């Protein structure tokens, strides 16, 4: 029963991690491209909240449940699929950490611009959006590969 509970939490948290990530990325990028200052302020605020409510707990649960299941199932830590998964997860995390900071900066810029009634977002917002997008691509691809490794478990 312990293993099934861990597996359920692992799958559920991976769903929250991936789903919130891709959903937030879509809405943040799509809204930014409208150049609507007020919409960007609202959406960027919600994206930051979603990261703290859903992504952060999932990021914590993933390795906790994963290593616990590995231990209970007797999988060797140095299995290629486990090592690969951990390395890709760390890559995604290394991309995500600056993205969180960038999202907060973008949120703050959009909120200030909206409050001031400005028609355009500052140039820094667009620079941050470019970096945010460039960091999101390898993070997304890394998590897609982690999903594959978890399902296929190649030797």
GIJOLIN-V35459 format. One record per helix or strand of 2 or more residues. SS is the DSSP state (helix for helix, strand for strand). FROM is the first residue (numbers start at 1). LEN is the number of residues. If there is no record, write none. Layout:
ss=SS from=FROM len=LEN
ss=SS from=FROM len=LEN
//
This chain:
ss=helix from=2 len=33
ss=helix from=37 len=37
ss=helix from=80 len=36
ss=helix from=123 len=30
//
